[in-house]
């Protein structure tokens, strides 16, 4: 998937010098494919209650609409690649995917910190 995204010109740049990340243009790639993917990403932003829409709005708040369009285009191409490779159907993760995942990560990290202090922890959902 990474080579396909790079070929399409939607791979994230990796320009770093002395530990400082520098901004740069997206790589040259297949212009027609890239423009279709970016247009699809902008259209995905206007859908309701979808994973790609949530990703678009989450990133756009801090990075800007042009960068987020390329990021979502990268996600779309990665999804298409794995759907074709594995011959599967698309499974919509939903708009709450990021919040649920973040919650799970926080719980796991908290348990690890408590265990590092040699404390025993059990987690229960509050009703």
MODELLER restraints for C-alpha pairs under 7 A, 6 or more apart:
rsr = mdl.restraints
at = mdl.atoms
rsr.add(forms.Gaussian(group=physical.xy_distance, feature=features.Distance(at['CA:1:A'], at['CA:78:A']), mean=5.63, stdev=0.5))
rsr.add(forms.Gaussian(group=physical.xy_distance, feature=features.Distance(at['CA:1:A'], at['CA:81:A']), mean=6.13, stdev=0.5))
rsr.add(forms.Gaussian(group=physical.xy_distance, feature=features.Distance(at['CA:5:A'], at['CA:11:A']), mean=5.21, stdev=0.5))
rsr.add(forms.Gaussian(group=physical.xy_distance, feature=features.Distance(at['CA:5:A'], at['CA:74:A']), mean=6.33, stdev=0.5))
rsr.add(forms.Gaussian(group=physical.xy_distance, feature=features.Distance(at['CA:5:A'], at['CA:77:A']), mean=6.71, stdev=0.5))
rsr.add(forms.Gaussian(group=physical.xy_distance, feature=features.Distance(at['CA:7:A'], at['CA:29:A']), mean=5.22, stdev=0.5))
rsr.add(forms.Gaussian(group=physical.xy_distance, feature=features.Distance(at['CA:7:A'], at['CA:30:A']), mean=6.60, stdev=0.5))
rsr.add(forms.Gaussian(group=physical.xy_distance, feature=features.Distance(at['CA:8:A'], at['CA:29:A']), mean=4.69, stdev=0.5))
rsr.add(forms.Gaussian(group=physical.xy_distance, feature=features.Distance(at['CA:8:A'], at['CA:30:A']), mean=4.89, stdev=0.5))
rsr.add(forms.Gaussian(group=physical.xy_distance, feature=features.Distance(at['CA:8:A'], at['CA:33:A']), mean=6.20, stdev=0.5))
rsr.add(forms.Gaussian(group=physical.xy_distance, feature=features.Distance(at['CA:8:A'], at['CA:34:A']), mean=5.65, stdev=0.5))
rsr.add(forms.Gaussian(group=physical.xy_distance, feature=features.Distance(at['CA:9:A'], at['CA:26:A']), mean=6.31, stdev=0.5))
rsr.add(forms.Gaussian(group=physical.xy_distance, feature=features.Distance(at['CA:9:A'], at['CA:27:A']), mean=5.09, stdev=0.5))
rsr.add(forms.Gaussian(group=physical.xy_distance, feature=features.Distance(at['CA:9:A'], at['CA:28:A']), mean=5.43, stdev=0.5))
rsr.add(forms.Gaussian(group=physical.xy_distance, feature=features.Distance(at['CA:9:A'], at['CA:29:A']), mean=4.09, stdev=0.5))
rsr.add(forms.Gaussian(group=physical.xy_distance, feature=features.Distance(at['CA:9:A'], at['CA:30:A']), mean=6.43, stdev=0.5))
rsr.add(forms.Gaussian(group=physical.xy_distance, feature=features.Distance(at['CA:9:A'], at['CA:34:A']), mean=6.22, stdev=0.5))
rsr.add(forms.Gaussian(group=physical.xy_distance, feature=features.Distance(at['CA:10:A'], at['CA:26:A']), mean=6.67, stdev=0.5))
rsr.add(forms.Gaussian(group=physical.xy_distance, feature=features.Distance(at['CA:10:A'], at['CA:34:A']), mean=6.65, stdev=0.5))
rsr.add(forms.Gaussian(group=physical.xy_distance, feature=features.Distance(at['CA:10:A'], at['CA:70:A']), mean=5.86, stdev=0.5))
rsr.add(forms.Gaussian(group=physical.xy_distance, feature=features.Distance(at['CA:10:A'], at['CA:73:A']), mean=6.71, stdev=0.5))
rsr.add(forms.Gaussian(group=physical.xy_distance, feature=features.Distance(at['CA:10:A'], at['CA:74:A']), mean=5.37, stdev=0.5))
rsr.add(forms.Gaussian(group=physical.xy_distance, feature=features.Distance(at['CA:11:A'], at['CA:74:A']), mean=6.42, stdev=0.5))
rsr.add(forms.Gaussian(group=physical.xy_distance, feature=features.Distance(at['CA:12:A'], at['CA:26:A']), mean=6.99, stdev=0.5))
rsr.add(forms.Gaussian(group=physical.xy_distance, feature=features.Distance(at['CA:13:A'], at['CA:24:A']), mean=6.84, stdev=0.5))
rsr.add(forms.Gaussian(group=physical.xy_distance, feature=features.Distance(at['CA:13:A'], at['CA:26:A']), mean=6.39, stdev=0.5))
rsr.add(forms.Gaussian(group=physical.xy_distance, feature=features.Distance(at['CA:15:A'], at['CA:21:A']), mean=6.06, stdev=0.5))
rsr.add(forms.Gaussian(group=physical.xy_distance, feature=features.Distance(at['CA:15:A'], at['CA:22:A']), mean=5.50, stdev=0.5))
rsr.add(forms.Gaussian(group=physical.xy_distance, feature=features.Distance(at['CA:15:A'], at['CA:23:A']), mean=6.90, stdev=0.5))
rsr.add(forms.Gaussian(group=physical.xy_distance, feature=features.Distance(at['CA:16:A'], at['CA:22:A']), mean=5.67, stdev=0.5))
rsr.add(forms.Gaussian(group=physical.xy_distance, feature=features.Distance(at['CA:37:A'], at['CA:73:A']), mean=4.98, stdev=0.5))
rsr.add(forms.Gaussian(group=physical.xy_distance, feature=features.Distance(at['CA:38:A'], at['CA:69:A']), mean=5.56, stdev=0.5))
rsr.add(forms.Gaussian(group=physical.xy_distance, feature=features.Distance(at['CA:38:A'], at['CA:70:A']), mean=5.92, stdev=0.5))
rsr.add(forms.Gaussian(group=physical.xy_distance, feature=features.Distance(at['CA:38:A'], at['CA:73:A']), mean=5.23, stdev=0.5))
rsr.add(forms.Gaussian(group=physical.xy_distance, feature=features.Distance(at['CA:41:A'], at['CA:69:A']), mean=5.54, stdev=0.5))
rsr.add(forms.Gaussian(group=physical.xy_distance, feature=features.Distance(at['CA:41:A'], at['CA:72:A']), mean=5.44, stdev=0.5))
rsr.add(forms.Gaussian(group=physical.xy_distance, feature=features.Distance(at['CA:41:A'], at['CA:73:A']), mean=5.24, stdev=0.5))
rsr.add(forms.Gaussian(group=physical.xy_distance, feature=features.Distance(at['CA:42:A'], at['CA:69:A']), mean=6.07, stdev=0.5))
rsr.add(forms.Gaussian(group=physical.xy_distance, feature=features.Distance(at['CA:44:A'], at['CA:52:A']), mean=6.13, stdev=0.5))
rsr.add(forms.Gaussian(group=physical.xy_distance, feature=features.Distance(at['CA:44:A'], at['CA:53:A']), mean=5.59, stdev=0.5))
rsr.add(forms.Gaussian(group=physical.xy_distance, feature=features.Distance(at['CA:45:A'], at['CA:52:A']), mean=6.84, stdev=0.5))
rsr.add(forms.Gaussian(group=physical.xy_distance, feature=features.Distance(at['CA:45:A'], at['CA:53:A']), mean=4.39, stdev=0.5))
rsr.add(forms.Gaussian(group=physical.xy_distance, feature=features.Distance(at['CA:45:A'], at['CA:56:A']), mean=5.81, stdev=0.5))
rsr.add(forms.Gaussian(group=physical.xy_distance, feature=features.Distance(at['CA:46:A'], at['CA:53:A']), mean=6.73, stdev=0.5))
rsr.add(forms.Gaussian(group=physical.xy_distance, feature=features.Distance(at['CA:47:A'], at['CA:53:A']), mean=6.11, stdev=0.5))
rsr.add(forms.Gaussian(group=physical.xy_distance, feature=features.Distance(at['CA:49:A'], at['CA:94:A']), mean=6.13, stdev=0.5))
rsr.add(forms.Gaussian(group=physical.xy_distance, feature=features.Distance(at['CA:49:A'], at['CA:95:A']), mean=4.96, stdev=0.5))
rsr.add(forms.Gaussian(group=physical.xy_distance, feature=features.Distance(at['CA:50:A'], at['CA:92:A']), mean=6.95, stdev=0.5))
rsr.add(forms.Gaussian(group=physical.xy_distance, feature=features.Distance(at['CA:50:A'], at['CA:94:A']), mean=4.86, stdev=0.5))
rsr.add(forms.Gaussian(group=physical.xy_distance, feature=features.Distance(at['CA:50:A'], at['CA:95:A']), mean=5.00, stdev=0.5))
rsr.add(forms.Gaussian(group=physical.xy_distance, feature=features.Distance(at['CA:51:A'], at['CA:92:A']), mean=6.62, stdev=0.5))
rsr.add(forms.Gaussian(group=physical.xy_distance, feature=features.Distance(at['CA:51:A'], at['CA:93:A']), mean=5.60, stdev=0.5))
rsr.add(forms.Gaussian(group=physical.xy_distance, feature=features.Distance(at['CA:51:A'], at['CA:94:A']), mean=4.73, stdev=0.5))
rsr.add(forms.Gaussian(group=physical.xy_distance, feature=features.Distance(at['CA:51:A'], at['CA:95:A']), mean=4.96, stdev=0.5))
rsr.add(forms.Gaussian(group=physical.xy_distance, feature=features.Distance(at['CA:52:A'], at['CA:72:A']), mean=6.81, stdev=0.5))
rsr.add(forms.Gaussian(group=physical.xy_distance, feature=features.Distance(at['CA:54:A'], at['CA:95:A']), mean=5.44, stdev=0.5))
rsr.add(forms.Gaussian(group=physical.xy_distance, feature=features.Distance(at['CA:56:A'], at['CA:68:A']), mean=6.04, stdev=0.5))
rsr.add(forms.Gaussian(group=physical.xy_distance, feature=features.Distance(at['CA:56:A'], at['CA:72:A']), mean=6.41, stdev=0.5))
rsr.add(forms.Gaussian(group=physical.xy_distance, feature=features.Distance(at['CA:59:A'], at['CA:68:A']), mean=6.00, stdev=0.5))
rsr.add(forms.Gaussian(group=physical.xy_distance, feature=features.Distance(at['CA:60:A'], at['CA:68:A']), mean=5.55, stdev=0.5))
rsr.add(forms.Gaussian(group=physical.xy_distance, feature=features.Distance(at['CA:83:A'], at['CA:89:A']), mean=6.51, stdev=0.5))
rsr.add(forms.Gaussian(group=physical.xy_distance, feature=features.Distance(at['CA:83:A'], at['CA:90:A']), mean=6.79, stdev=0.5))
rsr.add(forms.Gaussian(group=physical.xy_distance, feature=features.Distance(at['CA:111:A'], at['CA:121:A']), mean=6.38, stdev=0.5))
rsr.add(forms.Gaussian(group=physical.xy_distance, feature=features.Distance(at['CA:114:A'], at['CA:120:A']), mean=6.88, stdev=0.5))
rsr.add(forms.Gaussian(group=physical.xy_distance, feature=features.Distance(at['CA:114:A'], at['CA:121:A']), mean=6.96, stdev=0.5))
